Amino acid sequence: MFRSAFVLIGAWLIAIAPAALRAQEVPSTPQAAPLVRSILLTGAREVSDRTVQEVLGVRVGQPLPDTPEHLSEKIERHYRDEGYSFARVLAEFDAASGVLAITIDEGVIDGVEFQGIDEQLVHRFTDEFAVRAGDIFNRRRARQALDALLLQTRGAISAGRAYSPAVADSGERRLRRGAFDLVDRNGQRILVVGLREPPGRFKIVPDLGEREDWFSAVDGFTPSLGMGIAVFDHDRFNHTFVAGHLSYKLASERAGYALGFERPLFGKTKVYVGGELHDLTATDDQWQVSSLEASLAAIGPRRSFRDYYRRRGVQINAAVRIQPHVEALFAWRGERQAPLTDASDFSFWNSDEPFRPNFTARDGRLNAVIIGASVDGQGFDLESLEASYRRHQLETPFGERLNGPEGRHDAAPIWRIDWTSELSEAGAFGSDFDFRRHIVTGRGRVLLSEHQAFGARAIGGWSGGILPPQRLFAIGGIGSVHGYEFKQAAGDALALLNLDYQLGWRGGLKAIGFFDAGRVTLRPFDSLTVDPGSFERRQAQGSRPATRADSPWLKGVGWGIGLGDFRIDFGYRVDAIPSSLHVLVRFDRTF
């Protein structure tokens, strides 16, 4: 039986095998790939036809290199890379005619809808949002427009996530990963913008140099923490802001602190009210050198570019934002001011040299009214809560440094005018000091061309009564007149002009030329308008000239090289070139 089966199988293989071998030996005729005879491209507006064809990689007269589906994906990927997140592409190929048809929908918007905010804000934001019906959605441009829209809220409203109208199996709407979604609603494509309204904000961060220098000869190393608490008002954006500062001065072995609040009131014309308790190491020299530069100079080459005193007390302040570019300022300050002496002997270099002695402040109780105004070409509406709070403390009577340009191609002039008057009357306020000091400062910077910029600063200061040492005007050296020693001349009136010309790339390498001219004046003893029996008058007698003493004009000139805000200045006295060379390394703009 088995033998018969083997015989049958063998006969079957003998009959079938030759035919199978012949079938394998016959090669299959390959199908010729259809040729592309023309490319029909429609719908491309934001991306050029030439760019789309380069992305396709298809040539007329050559075979189609890939499936239409894959070609569509390649073009969509390019659109996404360019920010057109909702672009859709349909590729169709007719093999008979050789026509490759590419239809592009770049994502035209028919309307905008905001989610996650109050209905009243929805109407307001819809009117102010730069992306409108008829625009083609681009994620980068839309995000820039959204950021600009939300700046006015100062953190009260932030980008969230857009909800898609599609419903998941759980019955909940699906949440997109981003703030934007383009949905089809009754035949219209609506851009959905997801927002959220956080109740507030809390943060604690190291704030080295924000309120006190992180290193100085009088305090040594001063680690510090800053606190900011914001309680958001989602209606008028009148946020309550609480600011705190805590430091410990290792060399002088004492703590420093500040705790205050500020709250704006009303609508378009806002009135800010606030107050602060503080115990700080203070200086009036912020206008000459930044906190970073002062600290680095002290801990590195052992150079002291600031004079310090201690202030302990309370301040109540107010500001009226008359319009977005103009503010009037007021403060009542009641504090104890005390002199400080050098407590640290540390520096990385020049340890065998002493620090420049700290200018001795007069000890006493200061009760003073401070009034002033600021006019800013960029306006105040978009500054942060922290920046508004600090500016309203009036700790920088000579004004703040100018902000940098908002973008690489921002050519708008940047300028600001600041005025402050500090009035301390011994009889009226019960103060130990009797003086009136007034300061007007103007700063400006203009872009002359793509690679040229010109800046100027003018300061005028005058006073009445007797200025204590911590309120005297002083010029010379870094931040005022190049080529002279730091604070070479001091008095109770000041006139200063600084001119700065830069040639080069705004954020890169540049050449700098500058000119400075300044003078201080010391009023004669007989002109002092103080009580004849007061301590101030007795102190001034013998230290004041009999007639008005105008110091000569200090004039400096020089050049420098810079990279961004970093610069090296080579300055000379105009009447002593080149013997008076002073080289300064700066990490911040002069003004």
Secondary structure by P-SEA (a helix, b strand, c coil): caaaaaaaaaaaaaacaaaaaaaaabbbbbbccccccbbbbcccccccaaaaaaaacccccccccccaaaaaaaaaaaaaaaccccbbbbbbbcccccbbbbbbccccccccccccccaaaaaaaaaaccccccccccaaaaaaaaaaaaccccccccbbbbbbcccccccccccccccbbbbbccccccbbbbbbbbcccccccccccccccccccccccccbbbbbbbbccccccbbbbbbbbbbbbcccccccccccccccccccccccccccccccccccccccccaaaaaaaaaccccccbbbbbbbccccbbbbcccccbbbbbbccbbbbbbbcccccccccccccccccccccccbbbbbcccbbbbbccccccccaaaaaaaacccccccccccccccccccccccbbbbbbbbbbcccccccccbbbbbbbbbbcccccccbbbbbbbbbbbbccccccccbbbbccccccccccccccccccbbbbbbbbbcccccccbbbbbcccbbbbbbcccccccccccaaaaaaccccccccccccbbbbbbcccccccccccccccccccccbbbbbbbccccc
